[in-house]
Amino acid sequence: MGDGNHSMWGHLPLLVRASSKESVEYILQALWRTRRTGLDAADRQIFRDILQLPNDSDLDPLLVCLRVLIRRCVYDIVNKDEIQKLFPAEVLPELQRLLTLLLQKFQKEWQEDISKDQVVLPRLKSMTWNMANQNVELTEPTAVINLKLHGDAQPNLGERDVKFQLAKDTMEMMLKSMYCIRDQLSEPGETPGRHIVQNSNAG
């Protein structure tokens, strides 16, 4: 971390007030557990009790520092053996050792949590089509599209089929969007656009 963050590290010595390594471990795990929601009042009270703090004025800067440290450890490409290098020399050696030990302990587990959080869309395996039953009187010709999708994120679910109908005007709108997507893929510097095809004939 750069020099601009050095003042942030000055709050880490508050962790020395914790009575045990398990208490600091609890703080780190709770911060990870609440990474999306933030701490609730009960967690804050537990933290203040652990660190013997009367209010949040000292607690909040410490939490910011720890969350930044956790993000660097989990999201950046930091080898397990290089975690200690995240700390500047001003951080007490005993704190460096303690936090390095705990971050090494949870790094793999937290990174696995992140991979589970990511949404993986199903992959298109094949597409077939045919015209709707010509024996049925329709207002206009309609094509029936069959997509075979494979869920790489959940292989146990195997493949599934998606079927929908497209009338001529909806097909034309879709083709225009597909051409636009093709152009965007050919020019990665362009800002991606989004086109929504809406038609009552589309199933």
Solvent accessible surface area in square Angstrom, and as a share of the most:
residue,aa,sasa,rsa
1,M,56,0.25
2,G,44,0.42
3,D,118,0.61
4,G,76,0.73
5,N,58,0.30
6,H,66,0.30
7,S,93,0.60
8,M,28,0.12
9,W,3,0.01
10,G,52,0.50
11,H,59,0.27
12,L,1,0.00
13,P,58,0.37
14,L,27,0.14
15,L,3,0.01
16,V,89,0.51
17,R,110,0.40
18,A,15,0.12
19,S,108,0.69
20,S,47,0.30
21,K,85,0.36
22,E,110,0.49
23,S,20,0.13
24,V,2,0.01
25,E,27,0.12
26,Y,81,0.31
27,I,0,0.00
28,L,0,0.00
29,Q,74,0.33
30,A,1,0.01
31,L,1,0.01
32,W,15,0.05
33,R,141,0.51
34,T,8,0.05
35,R,71,0.26
36,R,163,0.60
37,T,120,0.70
38,G,33,0.32
39,L,27,0.13
40,D,82,0.43
41,A,82,0.63
42,A,66,0.51
43,D,9,0.05
44,R,65,0.24
45,Q,82,0.37
46,I,71,0.36
47,F,0,0.00
48,R,43,0.16
49,D,93,0.48
50,I,33,0.17
51,L,0,0.00
52,Q,123,0.55
53,L,12,0.06
54,P,115,0.72
55,N,74,0.38
56,D,43,0.22
57,S,81,0.52
58,D,65,0.34
59,L,0,0.00
60,D,56,0.29
61,P,39,0.25
62,L,0,0.00
63,L,10,0.05
64,V,86,0.49
65,C,0,0.00
66,L,0,0.00
67,R,53,0.19
68,V,32,0.19
69,L,0,0.00
70,I,7,0.04
71,R,121,0.44
72,R,71,0.26
73,C,0,0.00
74,V,9,0.05
75,Y,118,0.45
76,D,57,0.29
77,I,184,0.94
78,V,21,0.12
79,N,85,0.44
80,K,110,0.46
81,D,117,0.61
82,E,75,0.34
83,I,0,0.00
84,Q,81,0.36
85,K,158,0.67
86,L,13,0.06
87,F,14,0.06
88,P,23,0.14
89,A,104,0.80
90,E,90,0.41
91,V,5,0.03
92,L,71,0.35
93,P,77,0.49
94,E,88,0.39
95,L,4,0.02
96,Q,23,0.10
97,R,146,0.53
98,L,39,0.19
99,L,0,0.00
100,T,11,0.06
101,L,96,0.48
102,L,1,0.01
103,L,0,0.00
104,Q,46,0.21
105,K,121,0.51
106,F,8,0.03
107,Q,12,0.05
108,K,146,0.62
109,E,89,0.40
110,W,4,0.01
111,Q,70,0.31
112,E,81,0.36
113,D,37,0.19
114,I,29,0.15
115,S,65,0.42
116,K,159,0.67
117,D,62,0.32
118,Q,114,0.51
119,V,131,0.75
120,V,83,0.48
121,L,139,0.69
122,P,55,0.35
123,R,122,0.44
124,L,99,0.49
125,K,116,0.49
126,S,49,0.31
127,M,114,0.51
128,T,82,0.48
129,W,155,0.54
130,N,78,0.40
131,M,82,0.37
132,A,13,0.10
133,N,92,0.47
134,Q,133,0.59
135,N,138,0.71
136,V,82,0.47
137,E,171,0.77
138,L,94,0.47
139,T,145,0.84
140,E,56,0.25
141,P,93,0.58
142,T,14,0.08
143,A,14,0.11
144,V,17,0.10
145,I,11,0.06
146,N,37,0.19
147,L,36,0.18
148,K,70,0.30
149,L,24,0.12
150,H,41,0.18
151,G,21,0.20
152,D,71,0.37
153,A,62,0.48
154,Q,105,0.47
155,P,93,0.58
156,N,132,0.68
157,L,116,0.58
158,G,29,0.28
159,E,73,0.33
160,R,144,0.53
161,D,100,0.52
162,V,49,0.28
163,K,136,0.58
164,F,37,0.15
165,Q,84,0.37
166,L,7,0.03
167,A,2,0.02
168,K,138,0.59
169,D,62,0.32
170,T,0,0.00
171,M,54,0.24
172,E,84,0.38
173,M,80,0.36
174,M,59,0.26
175,L,81,0.40
176,K,147,0.62
177,S,16,0.10
178,M,107,0.48
179,Y,120,0.45
180,C,38,0.23
181,I,85,0.43
182,R,137,0.50
183,D,69,0.36
184,Q,49,0.22
185,L,141,0.70
186,S,83,0.53
187,E,92,0.41
188,P,123,0.77
189,G,82,0.78
190,E,91,0.41
191,T,115,0.67
192,P,110,0.69
193,G,49,0.47
194,R,203,0.74
195,H,106,0.47
196,I,107,0.55
197,V,48,0.27
198,Q,140,0.62
199,N,42,0.21
200,S,118,0.76
201,N,67,0.34
202,A,39,0.30
203,G,89,0.86
